[in-house]
Amino acid sequence: MDDRALGVVVASCLTVAGLLGGTGCTSGDIVSSGRNEMLVAAVPSPPVDSVYAHARARISQLALRPVNTTADRALGSAPVGLLHSPVTADLKSSSGTTLDRVALGRGEYSGLWVRIGRIELNTDASAPAGTDCSGDELISVAVESPLEVEFGPADRFTVPASGEVVLELRVDGAALAALLRSKCSGGSFTFPTDEEFEAARVFSLKLE
């Protein structure tokens, strides 16, 4: 299932089959009962430091799975994707960036991964045209290199039966900048691997 389909469909089995013990679910089943409105936002925590006047990340998709084993089986192999389309988040803004608004069945979920389509960092306020290191100092990064960074065991949350909630994709701006800086050596730059992003805990989930 592609990103667009993942973002559009949240299966009704997460509410009906998963929580009431029924079986059977198709990707065309839309949540119609027991759901909750959820705002999904990217929140810098903390924002990227003042050395960089420009910091952006394009968030392509967030993937989850229900913790309930019946709901997980009924869902099949495709995870729940929360975003209808990619959104570029400002990593300097303490107020965060809205990514999407979805309806999700009540229950506990585990974050699987976040897909990042592009990362930009620049000491200048403008969008960088490329990547530049001065010795071991990072000046700018502009990388169109899709990442799929897995979440950790702590990235679980429970959607209540009613009331709007906010799911925050927390981006540790300090960890992100430190990781990118560490990849400058002798004027050359090597973009970090998915595993290096995971080890630095740049991305995490929190329900508010």
Secondary structure as UniProt FT lines:
FT   HELIX           3..8
FT   HELIX           12..14
FT   HELIX           16..20
FT   TURN            27..28
FT   STRAND          35..44
FT   TURN            50..51
FT   STRAND          54..66
FT   HELIX           69..75
FT   STRAND          80..81
FT   STRAND          87..90
FT   TURN            91..92
FT   TURN            94..95
FT   STRAND          97..105
FT   STRAND          107..122
FT   STRAND          132..134
FT   TURN            135..136
FT   STRAND          137..143
FT   STRAND          147..150
FT   TURN            153..154
FT   STRAND          156..159
FT   STRAND          165..171
FT   HELIX           173..181
FT   TURN            182..183
FT   STRAND          184..185
FT   TURN            186..187
FT   STRAND          188..189
FT   HELIX           194..199
FT   TURN            200..201
FT   STRAND          203..207
//
